[in-house]
Amino acid sequence: MRHISLTSAIITFFHFCAMGQIYQYQPNTQSKGIWESIQVDAQSRVIFSDIQGPAIIQKLWLSTFPFEDKDNLELANQVFIHLYWENSDRPAVSAPLSDFFCQSLRLQAIDNHFFQATNNQLLFTTTLPMPFRHAAKLEIENRLDKSFELFFGIDLEFKEIDKDAMYLHTHWQQINDLPPDEPFMLLPALTGQGRYLGTHLSLYQRNIHPNWPWYTRPVTVYLDASTPGKEPSLYIKTLDDFFGSAWWDREPEHHVYSFPYFGRPVVELAANGDLEIALYKYHIPDSLWFHESIQIEIGKNWNWGNQVIGNGTWTTTSFLYLKAPSKE
């Protein structure tokens, strides 16, 4: 008899639920694929697709001609994607390509539940579903002093959107030279109804010590009536636990790993001992719903033994679905 681990069975179950009954006929649904290219000038913003709904973006693929590795990473860091829903004048999604597409710090092959790339050659793919009822505008912003040609593919389903369908949003930030005893908001206070979907986090950390005391920062989640100063909805004492792992200080070697809902795709120690690390976490089985408000804090470091920890540069991208396009 073939044995399947409990973890594999759970992942298979949630994957099936996410896909639904793929063999079920949908009489009022039309499929359309867009594959085009557009020139993006230096220091410019270009709407590369303007779509009238109702529809769901089921897959978004972007690429351009690759350069040398260093130039490729600079392009991924300095070119932003902006997504606008329902003719809003402000984007609901706004982040560098590298951080949005889960290739922070390094362009690399990656495969998780929502993001895929087969190599490190400026290839960006997401299967995050993005429903909209009336209109969607997709924009690219080039902050570089050189132009490039953007290739893009968009897979769409045109159909009636359920009344409870929500809009994808992101909150991106970069905090430079953050001291270990200073907390920061992973997601600032936001009012509305929705679901917190997940986090991409990358870090340049100085003076990490062999047992990695830098990661002993708590994560506190405040949902609805729960606010700072009151009992939180969720309190996790260390970053490794929040990102689906544990006991990083006990690891004899710090390897990379990638799973459907959480991963550590980059771990690199420089000759001077500084650390580069990238993490992702998606709250699929462990969903975070809110009906009034949400706020998420990464607290100050509480490392043991009074070890002197260096400052770090933290870059975070929060993903969430909201009932209405937000201007916050």
C-alpha positions as CSV (number, residue, x, y, z in Angstrom):
1,M,0.0,0.0,0.0
2,R,1.3,3.5,-0.8
3,H,1.5,5.8,2.2
4,I,1.0,9.6,1.9
5,S,2.3,11.9,4.6
6,L,-0.3,14.0,6.5
7,T,1.4,17.2,5.3
8,S,1.2,16.1,1.7
9,A,-2.4,15.1,2.1
10,I,-3.3,18.5,3.6
11,I,-1.5,20.4,0.9
12,T,-3.2,18.3,-1.8
13,F,-6.6,19.0,-0.2
14,F,-6.1,22.8,0.0
15,H,-4.7,22.8,-3.6
16,F,-7.9,21.0,-4.8
17,C,-10.1,23.4,-2.9
18,A,-8.3,26.4,-4.4
19,M,-8.7,25.1,-7.9
20,G,-12.3,24.0,-7.5
21,Q,-13.8,21.5,-9.9
22,I,-11.7,22.1,-12.9
23,Y,-13.9,19.8,-15.0
24,Q,-17.1,21.6,-14.3
25,Y,-18.6,23.4,-17.3
26,Q,-19.1,27.2,-16.9
27,P,-21.6,28.3,-19.6
28,N,-21.2,32.1,-19.1
29,T,-17.4,32.2,-18.9
30,Q,-15.1,33.3,-21.8
31,S,-11.3,32.9,-21.8
32,K,-8.9,35.3,-23.3
33,G,-5.1,35.5,-23.4
34,I,-3.1,38.6,-24.1
35,W,0.6,38.3,-25.2
36,E,2.1,41.5,-26.4
37,S,5.2,43.8,-25.9
38,I,5.6,47.5,-25.4
39,Q,8.6,49.8,-25.2
40,V,9.2,51.4,-21.8
41,D,11.4,54.5,-22.0
42,A,13.8,55.6,-19.3
43,Q,12.2,57.4,-16.3
44,S,8.7,56.8,-17.5
45,R,5.4,55.2,-16.6
46,V,3.4,53.2,-19.2
47,I,-0.1,51.6,-19.0
48,F,0.6,48.3,-20.7
49,S,-2.9,46.9,-20.5
50,D,-6.4,48.5,-19.9
51,I,-9.1,45.8,-19.5
52,Q,-12.8,46.2,-19.2
53,G,-14.5,43.7,-16.9
54,P,-16.1,41.9,-15.3
55,A,-13.1,39.5,-15.3
56,I,-10.5,37.7,-13.3
57,I,-6.8,37.9,-14.0
58,Q,-5.8,34.3,-13.5
59,K,-2.1,34.6,-14.5
60,L,0.3,37.5,-15.1
61,W,3.6,36.9,-16.8
62,L,6.3,39.6,-17.4
63,S,9.7,39.5,-18.9
64,T,12.3,41.5,-20.9
65,F,15.6,41.0,-22.6
66,P,18.1,39.9,-19.9
67,F,21.4,41.7,-19.3
68,E,24.3,40.8,-17.0
69,D,23.2,39.5,-13.5
70,K,24.0,42.8,-11.7
71,D,22.0,44.8,-14.3
72,N,19.1,42.3,-14.2
73,L,18.8,42.7,-10.4
74,E,18.9,46.5,-10.7
75,L,16.1,46.4,-13.2
76,A,14.0,44.2,-11.0
77,N,14.5,46.5,-8.1
78,Q,14.0,49.8,-9.9
79,V,11.0,48.8,-12.1
80,F,7.7,48.9,-10.3
81,I,4.4,47.3,-11.2
82,H,1.2,49.2,-10.4
83,L,-2.3,47.7,-10.6
84,Y,-5.5,49.9,-10.5
85,W,-9.0,48.6,-9.9
86,E,-12.3,50.1,-11.0
87,N,-10.8,53.4,-12.4
88,S,-9.2,54.4,-9.1
89,D,-6.7,57.2,-9.4
90,R,-4.3,55.4,-7.0
91,P,-2.9,51.9,-7.4
92,A,-4.0,49.1,-5.1
93,V,-0.9,47.1,-6.0
94,S,2.5,48.9,-6.1
95,A,5.9,47.3,-5.6
96,P,9.2,46.6,-7.4
97,L,9.1,43.5,-9.7
98,S,11.6,41.7,-7.5
99,D,9.6,42.1,-4.3
100,F,6.2,41.5,-5.8
101,F,7.2,38.4,-7.7
102,C,9.0,36.8,-4.7
103,Q,12.5,37.2,-6.1
104,S,13.8,39.7,-3.5
105,L,17.6,40.0,-3.2
106,R,18.2,37.4,-6.0
107,L,16.7,36.6,-9.3
108,Q,16.3,32.9,-9.3
109,A,14.1,29.9,-10.2
110,I,11.2,29.7,-7.7
111,D,8.0,27.7,-7.4
112,N,5.5,28.3,-4.6
113,H,1.7,28.4,-4.5
114,F,1.4,31.8,-6.2
115,F,4.8,32.7,-7.9
116,Q,6.9,30.8,-10.4
117,A,10.1,31.4,-12.4
118,T,12.2,28.7,-14.2
119,N,15.4,30.6,-14.2
120,N,17.1,33.9,-13.2
121,Q,16.6,35.7,-16.5
122,L,14.1,38.4,-15.6
123,L,11.1,36.0,-15.6
124,F,8.2,37.0,-13.4
125,T,5.0,34.9,-13.1
126,T,2.1,35.0,-10.6
127,T,-1.1,33.0,-10.5
128,L,-2.6,35.2,-7.7
129,P,-6.3,35.5,-8.8
130,M,-7.2,39.2,-9.3
131,P,-11.0,39.8,-9.8
132,F,-12.5,43.1,-10.9
133,R,-16.0,44.2,-11.9
134,H,-15.6,47.1,-14.3
135,A,-12.0,48.0,-15.2
136,A,-8.3,47.1,-14.5
137,K,-5.3,49.1,-15.5
138,L,-1.8,47.5,-15.4
139,E,1.1,50.0,-15.3
140,I,4.9,49.7,-15.4
141,E,7.1,52.4,-13.9
142,N,10.7,52.5,-15.1
143,R,13.0,54.4,-12.6
144,L,16.1,53.5,-14.6
145,D,18.0,55.8,-17.0
146,K,17.7,53.2,-19.7
147,S,14.8,51.9,-21.7
148,F,13.7,48.3,-22.3
149,E,11.0,46.3,-24.1
150,L,8.4,44.7,-21.8
151,F,6.9,41.4,-22.8
152,F,3.7,40.5,-21.0
153,G,1.1,37.8,-20.9
154,I,-2.2,38.1,-19.2
155,D,-4.7,35.1,-18.9
156,L,-8.2,36.2,-18.2
157,E,-11.6,34.7,-17.5
158,F,-14.5,37.0,-18.3
159,K,-17.5,36.2,-16.2
160,E,-19.9,37.5,-13.5
161,I,-17.9,38.3,-10.4
162,D,-19.4,37.0,-7.1
163,K,-20.6,39.7,-4.8
164,D,-18.2,38.6,-2.1
165,A,-15.1,38.7,-4.4
166,M,-12.4,41.0,-3.1
167,Y,-9.6,43.1,-4.7
168,L,-5.9,42.4,-4.4
169,H,-3.8,45.0,-2.6
170,T,-0.2,45.3,-1.5
171,H,1.7,47.4,1.0
172,W,5.4,47.7,0.1
173,Q,8.1,49.4,2.2
174,Q,11.9,49.6,2.7
175,I,13.3,50.6,6.1
176,N,17.0,51.4,6.0
177,D,19.5,51.0,8.9
178,L,16.9,49.8,11.4
179,P,18.3,49.3,15.0
180,P,17.5,46.0,16.6
181,D,15.6,47.7,19.5
182,E,13.3,49.5,17.2
183,P,9.9,47.9,16.2
184,F,8.2,48.6,12.9
185,M,4.8,48.0,11.3
186,L,4.7,45.2,8.8
187,L,1.2,46.5,7.9
188,P,0.2,49.9,9.2
189,A,-3.4,50.3,10.6
190,L,-5.9,49.8,7.9
191,T,-9.7,49.9,8.1
192,G,-12.0,47.8,6.0
193,Q,-13.0,44.2,5.4
194,G,-10.8,41.5,4.0
195,R,-8.2,38.9,4.3
196,Y,-4.5,39.2,5.0
197,L,-2.9,36.9,2.4
198,G,0.8,36.9,3.0
199,T,4.3,38.5,3.3
200,H,7.5,38.7,1.3
201,L,10.4,39.9,3.5
202,S,14.0,40.5,2.6
203,L,16.8,41.6,5.0
204,Y,20.4,42.8,4.9
205,Q,21.5,42.3,8.5
206,R,24.9,43.2,10.0
207,N,26.6,41.5,12.9
208,I,24.4,38.4,13.1
209,H,26.4,36.1,15.5
210,P,26.6,32.3,14.9
211,N,23.3,31.6,16.6
212,W,21.3,34.2,14.7
213,P,19.8,36.3,17.6
214,W,18.7,38.9,15.0
215,Y,15.5,36.9,14.4
216,T,14.2,37.0,17.9
217,R,11.6,39.7,17.1
218,P,7.9,39.0,17.9
219,V,5.1,39.4,15.4
220,T,1.8,40.8,16.7
221,V,-1.4,40.8,14.7
222,Y,-4.3,43.1,15.6
223,L,-7.6,42.3,14.0
224,D,-10.8,44.3,14.3
225,A,-11.4,45.5,18.0
226,S,-7.9,44.3,18.9
227,T,-5.5,47.3,18.9
228,P,-2.1,48.1,20.4
229,G,-2.3,48.2,24.1
230,K,-5.0,45.5,24.2
231,E,-4.9,41.7,23.9
232,P,-3.8,41.0,20.3
233,S,-5.5,38.5,18.0
234,L,-2.2,36.7,17.4
235,Y,1.2,36.9,19.1
236,I,4.2,34.9,17.8
237,K,7.4,35.3,19.7
238,T,10.0,34.9,16.9
239,L,10.2,35.5,13.2
240,D,11.1,31.9,12.4
241,D,7.9,30.7,13.9
242,F,5.8,33.3,12.0
243,F,7.4,32.3,8.7
244,G,6.5,28.6,9.3
245,S,9.8,27.3,10.7
246,A,11.5,27.1,14.1
247,W,14.9,26.9,15.9
248,W,17.1,28.7,13.4
249,D,19.6,29.2,16.2
250,R,20.0,25.4,16.4
251,E,20.6,24.8,12.7
252,P,24.2,23.5,12.1
253,E,23.9,25.1,8.6
254,H,21.4,27.5,7.3
255,H,20.0,26.1,4.0
256,V,17.4,27.5,1.6
257,Y,14.0,25.8,1.4
258,S,10.8,26.4,-0.5
259,F,7.3,25.0,0.2
260,P,3.9,26.0,-1.3
261,Y,3.0,28.3,1.6
262,F,6.3,29.3,3.2
263,G,9.9,29.4,2.3
264,R,13.5,30.8,2.7
265,P,14.7,31.0,-0.9
266,V,17.8,33.2,-0.1
267,V,20.4,32.7,2.7
268,E,23.8,34.1,2.0
269,L,26.6,35.0,4.4
270,A,29.2,37.6,3.2
271,A,32.9,37.2,4.1
272,N,32.4,39.9,6.8
273,G,29.6,37.9,8.4
274,D,26.7,40.1,7.2
275,L,23.6,38.2,6.2
276,E,21.2,38.4,3.2
277,I,18.0,36.5,3.7
278,A,14.6,36.4,1.9
279,L,11.4,34.8,3.3
280,Y,7.8,34.3,2.2
281,K,4.6,33.2,4.0
282,Y,1.1,32.8,2.7
283,H,-1.8,32.4,5.1
284,I,-3.8,29.8,3.2
285,P,-4.8,27.1,5.7
286,D,-4.1,29.6,8.6
287,S,-6.3,32.4,7.2
288,L,-6.3,35.9,8.8
289,W,-9.8,37.5,8.3
290,F,-10.7,41.0,9.4
291,H,-14.1,42.8,9.4
292,E,-13.2,46.3,10.7
293,S,-9.4,46.8,10.7
294,I,-6.0,45.1,10.7
295,Q,-2.5,46.1,11.9
296,I,0.6,43.9,12.1
297,E,3.8,44.8,14.0
298,I,7.3,43.3,14.0
299,G,8.6,44.1,17.5
300,K,12.0,45.0,18.8
301,N,14.6,42.3,19.3
302,W,14.7,40.6,22.6
303,N,17.9,38.5,22.1
304,W,19.4,36.5,24.9
305,G,22.8,37.1,26.4
306,N,23.0,40.8,25.6
307,Q,24.6,40.1,22.2
308,V,25.3,43.3,20.2
309,I,23.3,43.0,17.0
310,G,23.9,45.2,14.0
311,N,21.3,47.3,12.2
312,G,19.5,46.0,9.2
313,T,17.7,47.0,6.0
314,W,14.2,45.5,6.0
315,T,12.1,45.3,2.8
316,T,8.5,43.9,3.2
317,T,5.6,43.4,0.8
318,S,2.2,42.6,2.4
319,F,-0.5,41.0,0.3
320,L,-4.2,41.3,1.2
321,Y,-7.6,41.2,-0.3
322,L,-10.1,44.0,0.5
323,K,-13.8,44.3,-0.2
324,A,-13.3,47.6,-2.0
325,P,-10.4,49.3,-3.7
326,S,-8.6,51.3,-0.9
327,K,-6.8,54.6,-1.1
328,E,-5.0,54.1,2.2
